[in-house]
Amino acid sequence: MKLKAILEKVIVLVFISGLVFAVSKAFFRDVEKSTTNVLGAGAINLLVDNQSSFNGQSRSQSSWAFKDLTSSDLFFNFQNLKPGDYGTDKIGLKVNDSSSWLCVELKLNSDDDGSCQVNELKVDTECSENNDDYFDGELGQQLEFVFWVDDGDGIIQGNEHIILNGQAKDVFNGQPISLADFQTNLLSTAGPLPANQEFYLGQAWCYGHINLDPTSPSGYTCDGFPTDNASQTDDLKGKISFYSTQSQNNSNFVCSKNLFLNNPTTYIMENKPEGSPNTSDGIRGVLKYEPIAPTFNYNFVGVGITGEQCLIYYADDWPGNGLTGKTGFLINRGIPDTNGNLSLTGSQDIGTDLPNPDDQNHPNNTPDNMYGAKIWLIPCGQYNETEHKVNSYSSLWLLDYDEAGYRVNYTRSPPPTGQVVGQQSISIDQLGPEINSQYAYQHNYSQANVNFSYVSPSSQLQGQITATGLKPYATYQTKFTGIPTCINQTNGDDSANEYIGYQGRWTCLNCSASAVNNNRTDAQYEANKALADNDPNKECIAGYLVFDYFTADSNGNASKTIVADNSYHVLRCGGGVCDTSSDSYLTQPDSAHPAVNFCPADKVDGEIERFGCHNMSLDQTSYHLKMSLTEESFHQGNWATVLQGDINFTIN
């Protein structure tokens, strides 16, 4: 078997800003980091171009043609910033040598108060110097950014896709954005980006409030009036990271959070048919992980893999130390694609260092240098998830490569003050399957910005959903949808899909009927499951669970805490009473669409499908699902799933 090459290159652009009102200083710099090839030889080269301006004037010192970045290339280097100052960057991206997928991550590292000046203390009475809270500043609220897909002129135009728009603290949310993967392509037509072709992103910032204005030469204006002295001397740090990888033999690549690891350690995994690593049979794995972090953040890629595999922490002695869940446990599981490639990523609080002190491979328990945790990839059928033990050994298992001690050593660090262990945030930004058959009228959801923040693991999934750019006055079902292997062979999970269906409802994914006519009953699902996979009548059925809802205001904005404790059949406008079947409170509040019925936010609740009001709970396990927003029509028209995104969480 020929070893498949999966290549990667990471460009990291780091901005560092210290802003004050009188004599303000801000300096921004970028750093380019290139990793070596993973699992084979080859070449892929991501080049970056930048054309920068400050307050409408071109800045040659932060502009350059396509090149590999060096530490002397400064994206931002501005002195004496004042409220109302603004800047624009047209960022060019070009991958040489091979067609590729491309992701970007915007992440805030700190928003610190710095020092506390007299004028600042008048409006920020909680300002504190030299403490350990790196997120107690206000600059993240007073510096705004907008990122868009640009046509190459560096001007925001009405027909260009806005990727993110808002305060720095919300824009730099650490969530990966798919510029081009097998599910989404914002830069060109569907599929990977062609080699040697130029693509452009626009980036604008404002010390104040950005107003999108098509009459302005730049497509936006900057209003410094909303700022105040609270952000004096504050220090805001963050980074923009681009990740590119070849598309050949990598057809199901999806952008994910754990592609962007901080200073990762690489752990090689090989099968050992004769007791020694076999490096020539095309079966291999590479695990990258962050050695010090509050959560175990990892990215695994394997080639030459067959069947469902479990990535496990194996704690000696044989066949596994099952004393507690911390001395050996399942990390993740998955099924390889048709080429034998398997990709697993995750970020979870595992509650322990690796190795755990009770593991025989802990430094305190072994007399030589053969310490460190063993991370193995083995067939799931040969692992007892309950007892954390393995069955009979197979020579095809992927084990630690070097018996002399090249193993995983991970330190679970405390989170920064002001952050919560397990805090997660996702963007619900993929256009849904019914985007062209919306309720009442067509709305441009490509301009929407929806985020869901939650804690995982936790005993119950709940979190804060914030949204802008939605349909004014519309109510949205929030729902989980399973990912069956019939729709995603690589990352699908039939067990989780079935569980969600029995908690909620079922829908046919490959049927051409309207959304409501694609619904299936438990009996129909079970009859379909019994059909052979090659039966022409077999449908691809996904389970889904409508668990909560929210309503947008007159501007299409919303913010609400939602909880996964209900199984709704549909939403109702019956006075805010759970399990009603009435829609008697519908109104027509939108003057732009005076005939369209909507429901006031305080009059919405749901008609129960199963379990009773607030009596639904999810089993204790890990979930990989789609989280979707579906327009609620209150039986006045179509139910359309308009936005969706991937979500991973654990219930404990």
VEXDREN-2710 file (C-alpha; in Angstrom, 1 decimal):
% VEXDREN-2710
k/r/px/py/pz
1/MET/0.0/0.0/0.0
2/LYS/1.4/3.4/-1.0
3/LEU/1.8/5.7/1.9
4/LYS/-0.6/8.6/1.5
5/ALA/0.8/12.1/2.0
6/ILE/-1.2/14.5/4.1
7/LEU/0.6/17.8/4.1
8/GLU/0.1/20.9/6.2
9/LYS/1.3/24.4/6.6
10/VAL/0.2/26.9/9.2
11/ILE/0.6/30.6/8.9
12/VAL/0.1/32.4/12.2
13/LEU/-0.5/36.2/12.2
14/VAL/-0.3/37.6/15.7
15/PHE/-1.6/41.0/16.6
16/ILE/-0.7/42.8/19.9
17/SER/-2.4/46.0/20.8
18/GLY/-2.0/48.5/23.6
19/LEU/-4.4/51.4/23.2
20/VAL/-5.0/54.6/25.3
21/PHE/-6.8/57.8/24.6
22/ALA/-4.1/60.5/25.0
23/VAL/-0.8/59.1/23.8
24/SER/-1.9/55.8/22.5
25/LYS/0.5/53.1/21.3
26/ALA/-0.4/50.0/19.4
27/PHE/2.0/47.6/17.7
28/PHE/0.9/44.6/15.7
29/ARG/3.2/41.9/14.4
30/ASP/2.9/38.6/12.5
31/VAL/4.8/35.4/12.9
32/GLU/4.8/32.6/10.3
33/LYS/5.2/29.1/11.5
34/SER/5.6/26.2/9.1
35/THR/5.3/22.6/10.2
36/THR/6.9/19.6/8.5
37/ASN/5.0/17.1/6.4
38/VAL/2.8/14.6/8.2
39/LEU/2.8/11.0/7.1
40/GLY/4.9/11.4/4.0
41/ALA/6.9/13.6/1.6
42/GLY/5.7/16.2/-0.7
43/ALA/5.3/20.0/-0.9
44/ILE/2.6/22.5/-0.3
45/ASN/3.3/26.2/0.1
46/LEU/0.8/28.8/1.3
47/LEU/1.8/32.3/0.2
48/VAL/0.4/35.5/1.7
49/ASP/0.0/39.0/0.2
50/ASN/-1.1/42.1/2.1
51/GLN/-2.1/45.6/1.0
52/SER/-2.7/47.8/4.1
53/SER/-4.1/51.2/4.7
54/PHE/-4.5/53.4/7.8
55/ASN/-7.1/56.2/8.0
56/GLY/-7.6/55.9/4.3
57/GLN/-3.9/56.2/3.4
58/SER/-1.8/53.4/2.0
59/ARG/0.9/52.0/4.3
60/SER/3.9/50.6/2.4
61/GLN/5.6/49.3/5.6
62/SER/2.8/46.8/6.1
63/SER/2.1/45.9/2.5
64/TRP/3.9/43.3/0.3
65/ALA/3.4/40.9/-2.6
66/PHE/2.8/37.2/-2.3
67/LYS/5.6/35.6/-0.2
68/ASP/6.4/33.4/2.8
69/LEU/6.1/35.6/5.8
70/THR/9.1/36.4/8.1
71/SER/9.3/37.9/11.5
72/SER/10.0/41.3/9.9
73/ASP/6.7/41.4/8.0
74/LEU/4.3/43.6/10.1
75/PHE/0.6/43.5/9.4
76/PHE/-0.1/46.2/11.9
77/ASN/2.3/48.8/13.3
78/PHE/0.3/51.9/14.3
79/GLN/1.3/54.6/16.9
80/ASN/-0.9/57.1/18.7
81/LEU/-4.2/55.5/18.0
82/LYS/-7.3/57.7/18.8
83/PRO/-11.0/56.8/18.9
84/GLY/-12.2/56.9/15.3
85/ASP/-9.0/55.6/13.8
86/TYR/-9.5/52.7/11.3
87/GLY/-7.6/50.5/9.0
88/THR/-8.1/48.1/6.1
89/ASP/-6.1/45.1/4.9
90/LYS/-6.6/43.1/1.6
91/ILE/-5.1/39.7/2.4
92/GLY/-4.2/37.6/-0.6
93/LEU/-3.9/33.8/-0.3
94/LYS/-2.3/31.4/-2.8
95/VAL/-1.3/27.8/-2.5
96/ASN/1.4/26.6/-4.8
97/ASP/2.0/23.0/-6.0
98/SER/-1.2/21.3/-5.1
99/SER/-5.0/21.9/-4.8
100/SER/-5.9/22.3/-1.2
101/TRP/-8.4/22.9/1.6
102/LEU/-8.0/26.1/3.7
103/CYS/-9.2/27.1/7.2
104/VAL/-8.8/30.2/9.3
105/GLU/-9.0/30.7/13.1
106/LEU/-9.4/34.0/14.9
107/LYS/-8.6/33.7/18.6
108/LEU/-8.3/36.3/21.4
109/ASN/-5.5/35.5/23.8
110/SER/-6.1/38.3/26.3
111/ASP/-8.0/41.5/26.9
112/ASP/-6.2/42.9/29.9
113/ASP/-6.8/46.0/31.9
114/GLY/-3.1/46.8/32.0
115/SER/-2.7/49.9/34.3
116/CYS/-5.5/52.0/35.7
117/GLN/-5.4/55.7/34.9
118/VAL/-7.5/58.4/36.7
119/ASN/-9.9/58.9/33.8
120/GLU/-10.2/55.2/33.3
121/LEU/-11.2/54.6/37.0
122/LYS/-14.0/57.1/36.6
123/VAL/-15.8/54.8/34.2
124/ASP/-14.2/51.4/35.1
125/THR/-14.4/51.2/38.9
126/GLU/-13.3/47.5/38.7
127/CYS/-10.1/48.2/36.9
128/SER/-7.3/46.3/38.6
129/GLU/-3.5/46.3/37.8
130/ASN/-1.1/43.4/37.9
131/ASN/-3.7/40.7/38.7
132/ASP/-3.9/37.3/37.1
133/ASP/-7.1/38.0/35.2
134/TYR/-6.1/38.4/31.5
135/PHE/-9.7/39.0/30.3
136/ASP/-10.7/42.0/32.5
137/GLY/-10.2/44.7/29.9
138/GLU/-12.7/46.7/27.8
139/LEU/-10.7/47.1/24.6
140/GLY/-12.3/43.9/23.2
141/GLN/-15.6/45.7/23.4
142/GLN/-14.4/49.0/21.9
143/LEU/-12.4/47.7/18.9
144/GLU/-14.5/46.3/16.1
145/PHE/-13.5/44.1/13.1
146/VAL/-15.2/43.0/10.0
147/PHE/-13.9/40.1/7.8
148/TRP/-15.3/39.4/4.3
149/VAL/-14.6/37.5/1.1
150/ASP/-13.1/40.1/-1.2
151/ASP/-13.0/40.2/-5.0
152/GLY/-9.6/41.7/-5.0
153/ASP/-10.3/45.4/-4.7
154/GLY/-10.2/45.7/-0.9
155/ILE/-13.7/47.3/-0.7
156/ILE/-16.7/45.9/1.1
157/GLN/-19.5/45.5/-1.4
158/GLY/-23.1/44.4/-1.0
159/ASN/-22.7/41.1/-2.9
160/GLU/-19.6/40.0/-0.9
161/HIS/-19.9/37.5/1.9
162/ILE/-19.4/38.9/5.4
163/ILE/-17.6/36.2/7.4
164/LEU/-17.6/38.0/10.8
165/ASN/-18.6/41.4/12.0
166/GLY/-18.6/42.7/15.5
167/GLN/-16.6/43.5/18.6
168/ALA/-13.1/42.0/18.8
169/LYS/-14.1/39.9/21.8
170/ASP/-16.8/38.2/19.7
171/VAL/-15.0/38.1/16.3
172/PHE/-11.9/36.5/17.8
173/ASN/-13.8/33.6/19.3
174/GLY/-11.3/30.8/18.6
175/GLN/-13.7/29.0/16.3
176/PRO/-12.4/27.6/13.0
177/ILE/-13.8/29.0/9.8
178/SER/-14.0/26.9/6.7
179/LEU/-12.8/28.9/3.8
180/ALA/-12.7/25.7/1.7
181/ASP/-13.4/22.2/2.9
182/PHE/-15.4/19.3/1.6
183/GLN/-18.6/20.8/3.1
184/THR/-18.1/24.6/2.5
185/ASN/-16.3/26.8/0.0
186/LEU/-16.5/30.5/0.6
187/LEU/-13.7/31.5/-1.8
188/SER/-14.8/29.7/-5.1
189/THR/-17.1/27.0/-6.4
190/ALA/-17.5/23.7/-4.5
191/GLY/-14.4/21.6/-4.0
192/PRO/-10.8/22.3/-3.1
193/LEU/-8.9/25.5/-4.1
194/PRO/-7.0/25.2/-7.3
195/ALA/-3.2/25.5/-7.1
196/ASN/-1.5/28.8/-8.0
197/GLN/-4.8/30.7/-8.0
198/GLU/-5.2/33.9/-6.0
199/PHE/-8.0/34.4/-3.5
200/TYR/-8.7/37.4/-1.3
201/LEU/-10.1/38.3/2.2
202/GLY/-10.8/41.7/3.4
203/GLN/-10.2/42.9/6.9
204/ALA/-11.2/46.2/8.4
205/TRP/-10.9/47.5/12.0
206/CYS/-12.2/50.5/13.8
207/TYR/-11.5/52.0/17.2
208/GLY/-15.2/52.6/17.8
209/HIS/-18.1/51.3/15.7
210/ILE/-18.0/50.0/12.1
211/ASN/-20.9/51.0/9.9
212/LEU/-21.3/49.1/6.6
213/ASP/-21.9/51.9/4.1
214/PRO/-22.0/51.1/0.4
215/THR/-21.8/54.9/-0.4
216/SER/-18.4/55.1/1.4
217/PRO/-15.3/54.6/-0.8
218/SER/-14.1/51.7/1.4
219/GLY/-17.6/50.3/1.9
220/TYR/-17.7/51.2/5.6
221/THR/-17.3/54.1/8.0
222/CYS/-15.8/54.3/11.5
223/ASP/-17.5/56.1/14.3
224/GLY/-15.3/56.7/17.4
225/PHE/-18.1/58.1/19.5
226/PRO/-19.1/54.8/21.3
227/THR/-15.6/54.5/22.9
228/ASP/-14.9/55.8/26.5
229/ASN/-12.0/56.0/28.9
230/ALA/-12.6/52.4/30.1
231/SER/-10.2/51.0/27.5
232/GLN/-7.3/53.3/28.4
233/THR/-4.0/51.4/28.7
234/ASP/-5.8/48.1/28.0
235/ASP/-3.8/45.4/26.2
236/LEU/-5.6/43.1/23.7
237/LYS/-3.8/40.2/22.2
238/GLY/-5.0/37.7/19.6
239/LYS/-4.0/35.8/16.5
240/ILE/-5.2/34.9/13.1
241/SER/-4.1/31.4/11.9
242/PHE/-4.5/30.0/8.4
243/TYR/-4.3/26.2/7.9
244/SER/-3.9/24.6/4.5
245/THR/-3.7/20.9/3.6
246/GLN/-3.7/19.1/0.3
247/SER/-7.0/17.7/-1.0
248/GLN/-5.6/14.7/-2.8
249/ASN/-6.4/11.5/-0.8
250/ASN/-8.0/13.8/1.7
251/SER/-11.4/14.3/0.1
252/ASN/-13.5/14.4/3.3
253/PHE/-11.4/17.0/5.1
254/VAL/-13.4/19.3/7.5
255/CYS/-12.0/22.4/9.2
256/SER/-12.0/21.9/13.0
257/LYS/-10.8/23.6/16.1
258/ASN/-8.0/21.2/16.9
259/LEU/-6.1/21.9/13.7
260/PHE/-4.8/25.0/15.4
261/LEU/-2.9/23.6/18.3
262/ASN/-0.5/25.8/20.3
263/ASN/3.1/24.5/20.1
264/PRO/2.0/20.9/19.6
265/THR/4.1/17.8/20.4
266/THR/4.1/15.1/17.7
267/TYR/3.6/11.4/18.7
268/ILE/4.3/8.8/16.1
269/MET/2.2/5.5/16.1
270/GLU/3.1/2.3/14.3
271/ASN/1.9/-1.3/14.1
272/LYS/4.4/-3.9/15.5
273/PRO/3.8/-7.3/13.8
274/GLU/7.2/-8.6/15.0
275/GLY/7.5/-6.6/18.2
276/SER/9.3/-3.8/16.3
277/PRO/7.7/-0.9/14.4
278/ASN/6.9/-1.7/10.8
279/THR/7.6/1.5/8.9
280/SER/7.2/0.2/5.4
281/ASP/3.6/-1.3/5.2
282/GLY/1.7/2.0/4.8
283/ILE/-0.1/1.7/8.1
284/ARG/0.8/4.6/10.4
285/GLY/-0.6/7.3/12.7
286/VAL/0.4/10.7/13.9
287/LEU/-1.0/12.4/17.0
288/LYS/-0.4/16.0/17.7
289/TYR/-1.3/17.4/21.0
290/GLU/-0.7/20.4/23.3
291/PRO/1.6/19.3/26.1
292/ILE/0.3/21.9/28.6
293/ALA/-3.3/23.1/28.5
294/PRO/-6.5/23.1/30.6
295/THR/-8.0/20.6/28.1
296/PHE/-6.4/17.7/26.2
297/ASN/-6.3/19.2/22.7
298/TYR/-5.3/16.8/19.9
299/ASN/-5.4/16.1/16.2
300/PHE/-4.9/12.5/15.0
301/VAL/-4.4/11.4/11.4
302/GLY/-3.9/7.8/10.3
303/VAL/-3.4/6.0/7.0
304/GLY/-3.9/2.4/5.9
305/ILE/-6.7/2.0/8.5
306/THR/-9.7/-0.4/8.2
307/GLY/-12.9/-0.7/10.2
308/GLU/-14.1/1.3/13.2
309/GLN/-11.2/2.3/15.4
310/CYS/-10.9/3.6/19.0
311/LEU/-8.3/6.0/20.1
312/ILE/-7.5/5.1/23.7
313/TYR/-5.3/6.0/26.6
314/TYR/-3.9/2.6/27.7
315/ALA/-2.7/2.5/31.3
316/ASP/-0.5/-0.5/32.3
317/ASP/-0.4/-3.2/33.6
318/TRP/-1.9/-5.6/31.0
319/PRO/-4.7/-5.7/29.9
320/GLY/-5.4/-2.3/31.2
321/ASN/-5.5/-0.6/34.6
322/GLY/-9.2/0.0/35.1
323/LEU/-9.1/1.4/38.6
324/THR/-10.7/4.7/37.7
325/GLY/-11.8/6.4/34.6
326/LYS/-8.6/8.4/34.7
327/THR/-6.3/5.4/34.4
328/GLY/-7.1/4.4/30.9
329/PHE/-10.2/5.6/28.9
330/LEU/-11.6/6.1/25.4
331/ILE/-10.5/9.4/23.8
332/ASN/-12.4/9.2/20.4
333/ARG/-13.6/6.8/17.8
334/GLY/-14.2/6.9/14.1
335/ILE/-14.4/5.1/10.7
336/PRO/-11.8/5.7/8.0
337/ASP/-12.7/6.9/4.5
338/THR/-12.6/4.6/1.4
339/ASN/-8.9/5.4/1.0
340/GLY/-8.1/4.2/4.6
341/ASN/-7.5/7.7/6.0
342/LEU/-8.8/8.4/9.5
343/SER/-8.9/11.9/11.1
344/LEU/-9.9/12.5/14.7
345/THR/-9.8/15.7/16.6
346/GLY/-10.9/16.8/20.1
347/SER/-10.6/19.1/23.0
348/GLN/-11.8/17.8/26.3
349/ASP/-11.1/18.1/30.0
350/ILE/-9.9/14.6/30.9
351/GLY/-9.4/15.4/34.5
352/THR/-5.8/14.2/34.8
353/ASP/-2.3/14.5/33.6
354/LEU/-0.9/11.9/31.2
355/PRO/0.2/9.5/32.4
356/ASN/-2.0/9.3/35.5
357/PRO/-0.1/8.7/38.8
358/ASP/-1.7/5.2/39.0
359/ASP/-0.4/4.2/35.6
360/GLN/2.7/2.0/35.8
361/ASN/4.2/4.2/33.1
362/HIS/4.1/7.2/35.4
363/PRO/7.7/8.5/36.3
364/ASN/7.1/7.6/40.0
365/ASN/6.3/4.0/39.1
366/THR/9.0/3.0/36.6
367/PRO/12.7/2.6/37.4
368/ASP/14.0/3.6/33.9
369/ASN/13.2/6.3/31.3
370/MET/10.4/4.4/29.7
371/TYR/7.7/6.7/31.2
372/GLY/4.8/8.5/29.5
373/ALA/1.3/7.6/28.5
374/LYS/0.5/5.1/25.8
375/ILE/-2.0/6.3/23.3
376/TRP/-3.2/3.5/21.0
377/LEU/-5.5/3.1/18.0
378/ILE/-7.2/-0.3/18.1
379/PRO/-10.4/-1.8/16.7
380/CYS/-13.3/-0.8/18.9
381/GLY/-14.4/-4.4/19.1
382/GLN/-11.2/-5.2/21.0
383/TYR/-11.7/-2.5/23.7
384/ASN/-13.9/-2.7/26.8
385/GLU/-15.0/0.9/27.2
386/THR/-16.6/0.3/30.6
387/GLU/-13.6/-1.5/32.3
388/HIS/-10.9/0.5/30.3
389/LYS/-9.3/-2.8/29.2
390/VAL/-8.2/-4.3/25.9
391/ASN/-8.8/-7.8/24.6
392/SER/-6.3/-10.0/22.8
393/TYR/-3.4/-8.2/21.1
394/SER/-3.4/-7.7/17.3
395/SER/-0.3/-6.9/15.3
396/LEU/-2.3/-4.3/13.4
397/TRP/-2.8/-2.0/16.4
398/LEU/-1.1/1.3/16.2
399/LEU/1.1/1.6/19.3
400/ASP/3.7/3.9/20.7
401/TYR/6.5/3.9/18.1
402/ASP/9.6/4.0/20.4
403/GLU/9.8/1.5/23.3
404/ALA/12.6/3.7/24.8
405/GLY/10.2/6.2/26.2
406/TYR/8.8/8.3/23.3
407/ARG/5.3/8.6/24.7
408/VAL/2.7/11.2/25.6
409/ASN/3.4/13.5/28.5
410/TYR/0.6/16.0/29.1
411/THR/0.1/18.4/32.0
412/ARG/-3.5/19.5/32.8
413/SER/-3.0/23.2/33.6
414/PRO/-5.5/25.5/35.4
415/PRO/-7.4/27.8/33.0
416/PRO/-6.7/31.5/33.0
417/THR/-8.7/33.5/35.6
418/GLY/-12.0/34.5/34.2
419/GLN/-12.3/31.4/31.9
420/VAL/-14.1/28.2/32.7
421/VAL/-12.6/24.7/32.1
422/GLY/-14.4/23.2/29.2
423/GLN/-15.8/26.5/27.9
424/GLN/-16.7/25.9/24.2
425/SER/-18.1/28.1/21.5
426/ILE/-19.2/27.2/18.0
427/SER/-20.4/29.2/15.0
428/ILE/-23.6/28.1/13.4
429/ASP/-22.7/29.5/10.0
430/GLN/-23.3/26.8/7.4
431/LEU/-26.3/27.4/5.1
432/GLY/-29.0/24.8/5.8
433/PRO/-30.6/22.4/3.3
434/GLU/-33.9/24.3/3.1
435/ILE/-32.2/27.7/2.6
436/ASN/-34.1/28.2/-0.7
437/SER/-37.6/27.3/0.7
438/GLN/-37.9/29.7/3.7
439/TYR/-40.9/30.6/5.6
440/ALA/-42.9/33.5/4.1
441/TYR/-40.0/35.2/2.2
442/GLN/-36.4/34.7/1.3
443/HIS/-33.8/36.3/3.8
444/ASN/-30.1/36.6/3.1
445/TYR/-28.7/34.3/5.9
446/SER/-25.1/34.6/4.5
447/GLN/-24.9/37.8/6.5
448/ALA/-26.0/36.2/9.7
449/ASN/-23.6/35.7/12.6
450/VAL/-24.7/33.1/15.2
451/ASN/-22.6/31.7/18.0
452/PHE/-23.4/29.2/20.8
453/SER/-21.2/29.2/24.0
454/TYR/-21.5/26.2/26.3
455/VAL/-19.5/24.1/28.9
456/SER/-18.4/20.6/28.2
457/PRO/-18.3/18.2/29.9
458/SER/-21.3/19.0/32.1
459/SER/-24.3/17.2/33.5
460/GLN/-26.7/19.1/31.2
461/LEU/-26.1/20.9/28.0
462/GLN/-27.0/24.6/28.2
463/GLY/-25.4/27.7/27.0
464/GLN/-25.8/31.2/25.5
465/ILE/-26.9/31.7/21.9
466/THR/-26.1/35.1/20.4
467/ALA/-27.1/36.1/16.9
468/THR/-27.2/39.0/14.5
469/GLY/-28.5/39.2/10.9
470/LEU/-31.4/36.8/11.3
471/LYS/-34.9/37.3/9.9
472/PRO/-36.6/40.1/12.0
473/TYR/-39.3/38.8/14.4
474/ALA/-38.7/35.2/13.4
475/THR/-38.7/32.3/15.9
476/TYR/-36.1/29.5/15.5
477/GLN/-36.1/26.0/16.7
478/THR/-32.7/24.9/18.1
479/LYS/-32.2/21.3/17.3
480/PHE/-29.6/18.5/17.2
481/THR/-29.4/16.3/14.2
482/GLY/-27.5/13.0/14.1
483/ILE/-24.8/12.3/11.4
484/PRO/-25.5/8.8/10.1
485/THR/-22.7/7.0/8.1
486/CYS/-25.0/6.9/5.1
487/ILE/-24.4/10.7/4.8
488/ASN/-20.8/10.9/6.2
489/GLN/-18.9/7.6/6.1
490/THR/-15.8/9.1/7.7
491/ASN/-17.2/11.1/10.7
492/GLY/-20.7/9.6/10.9
493/ASP/-22.0/7.9/14.1
494/ASP/-24.9/5.6/13.7
495/SER/-25.3/4.9/17.4
496/ALA/-25.5/8.6/18.3
497/ASN/-27.8/9.2/15.4
498/GLU/-30.2/6.5/16.5
499/TYR/-30.1/7.7/20.1
500/ILE/-31.1/11.3/19.1
501/GLY/-33.9/10.0/16.9
502/TYR/-35.4/8.0/19.8
503/GLN/-35.1/11.2/22.0
504/GLY/-36.9/13.2/19.3
505/ARG/-37.9/12.6/15.7
506/TRP/-36.7/11.3/12.3
507/THR/-36.1/12.8/8.9
508/CYS/-35.1/11.4/5.5
509/LEU/-31.9/13.1/4.3
510/ASN/-31.9/11.9/0.7
511/CYS/-35.6/12.4/-0.1
512/SER/-36.7/15.1/-2.4
513/ALA/-40.0/16.0/-0.6
514/SER/-40.5/19.2/1.5
515/ALA/-39.0/19.1/5.0
516/VAL/-42.3/18.2/6.8
517/ASN/-42.9/15.4/4.3
518/ASN/-39.5/13.9/5.0
519/ASN/-40.4/13.2/8.6
520/ARG/-40.5/9.5/9.6
521/THR/-41.9/7.6/12.6
522/ASP/-40.1/5.2/14.9
523/ALA/-41.7/2.3/13.0
524/GLN/-40.7/3.7/9.6
525/TYR/-37.1/4.1/10.8
526/GLU/-37.0/0.6/12.2
527/ALA/-38.4/-0.9/9.0
528/ASN/-35.9/1.1/6.9
529/LYS/-33.0/-0.1/9.2
530/ALA/-33.9/-3.7/8.5
531/LEU/-33.4/-3.2/4.7
532/ALA/-30.2/-4.3/3.2
533/ASP/-27.7/-1.5/2.4
534/ASN/-28.0/-2.2/-1.3
535/ASP/-31.8/-2.2/-1.3
536/PRO/-32.9/0.6/-3.7
537/ASN/-35.7/1.5/-1.4
538/LYS/-33.4/2.1/1.6
539/GLU/-33.4/5.7/2.8
540/CYS/-30.8/7.7/4.7
541/ILE/-32.6/8.6/7.9
542/ALA/-31.3/11.0/10.6
543/GLY/-32.6/11.5/14.1
544/TYR/-33.2/15.0/15.2
545/LEU/-34.2/16.6/18.5
546/VAL/-35.8/20.1/18.9
547/PHE/-34.8/21.0/22.4
548/ASP/-35.3/24.8/22.7
549/TYR/-36.0/28.0/20.8
550/PHE/-35.5/31.7/20.6
551/THR/-37.0/34.7/18.8
552/ALA/-35.1/37.5/16.9
553/ASP/-36.0/41.1/17.6
554/SER/-37.0/43.7/15.0
555/ASN/-33.3/44.0/13.8
556/GLY/-32.8/40.3/13.5
557/ASN/-30.7/40.1/16.7
558/ALA/-31.1/37.6/19.6
559/SER/-29.4/36.6/22.8
560/LYS/-30.9/33.8/25.0
561/THR/-29.8/31.0/27.3
562/ILE/-31.0/27.7/25.9
563/VAL/-31.2/24.3/27.7
564/ALA/-31.4/20.7/26.3
565/ASP/-34.2/19.5/28.6
566/ASN/-37.2/19.2/26.2
567/SER/-38.2/17.1/23.2
568/TYR/-40.5/19.2/21.2
569/HIS/-42.7/18.1/18.3
570/VAL/-43.1/21.7/17.0
571/LEU/-43.3/25.2/18.5
572/ARG/-46.5/26.9/19.3
573/CYS/-47.7/30.5/19.8
574/GLY/-50.1/29.7/22.6
575/GLY/-49.2/32.2/25.3
576/GLY/-45.9/30.8/26.4
577/VAL/-47.4/27.6/27.9
578/CYS/-45.5/24.4/27.6
579/ASP/-47.2/21.6/25.6
580/THR/-49.9/23.7/24.1
581/SER/-51.3/23.1/20.7
582/SER/-52.6/26.6/20.1
583/ASP/-51.3/29.4/17.9
584/SER/-53.8/32.1/18.9
585/TYR/-51.2/34.8/19.7
586/LEU/-49.8/35.3/16.2
587/THR/-49.3/38.9/15.1
588/GLN/-48.0/40.8/12.0
589/PRO/-45.4/43.2/13.5
590/ASP/-43.1/43.6/10.4
591/SER/-44.1/46.6/8.4
592/ALA/-41.8/45.4/5.5
593/HIS/-43.9/42.2/5.4
594/PRO/-47.3/43.2/6.9
595/ALA/-49.1/39.9/5.9
596/VAL/-46.6/37.6/7.6
597/ASN/-47.5/36.0/10.9
598/PHE/-44.9/35.9/13.7
599/CYS/-45.2/35.1/17.4
600/PRO/-44.1/37.5/20.2
601/ALA/-41.1/36.1/22.1
602/ASP/-43.0/35.8/25.4
603/LYS/-45.9/33.8/23.7
604/VAL/-43.7/31.0/22.3
605/ASP/-43.4/27.5/23.8
606/GLY/-43.4/24.0/22.4
607/GLU/-45.7/21.1/21.8
608/ILE/-44.0/18.1/23.5
609/GLU/-43.0/15.1/21.4
610/ARG/-41.7/12.9/24.3
611/PHE/-41.0/12.8/28.0
612/GLY/-43.1/15.8/29.2
613/CYS/-42.1/19.4/29.9
614/HIS/-38.5/19.9/31.0
615/ASN/-38.2/16.2/31.6
616/MET/-35.8/15.2/28.8
617/SER/-32.2/14.3/29.6
618/LEU/-29.3/13.1/27.6
619/ASP/-27.3/10.0/28.5
620/GLN/-23.8/10.3/29.9
621/THR/-21.6/10.0/26.8
622/SER/-19.9/12.1/24.2
623/TYR/-21.8/13.5/21.2
624/HIS/-20.8/14.6/17.7
625/LEU/-23.9/16.2/16.1
626/LYS/-25.1/19.0/13.9
627/MET/-26.7/21.9/15.7
628/SER/-29.3/23.7/13.5
629/LEU/-31.6/26.6/13.4
630/THR/-35.0/26.0/11.8
631/GLU/-37.5/28.7/11.1
632/GLU/-40.7/28.1/13.0
633/SER/-43.8/28.8/10.8
634/PHE/-46.4/28.0/13.4
635/HIS/-48.3/26.0/10.8
636/GLN/-48.4/29.1/8.5
637/GLY/-46.0/27.8/5.9
638/ASN/-42.7/26.0/5.5
639/TRP/-40.3/24.8/8.3
640/ALA/-36.9/25.5/6.8
641/THR/-33.5/24.7/8.4
642/VAL/-31.5/27.7/7.4
643/LEU/-28.3/27.5/9.4
644/GLN/-26.2/24.7/10.9
645/GLY/-22.8/23.9/12.4
646/ASP/-21.0/21.0/14.0
647/ILE/-21.1/20.5/17.8
648/ASN/-19.2/18.2/20.1
649/PHE/-20.0/17.9/23.8
650/THR/-19.9/15.4/26.6
651/ILE/-22.6/14.7/29.3
652/ASN/-21.2/13.4/32.6
END
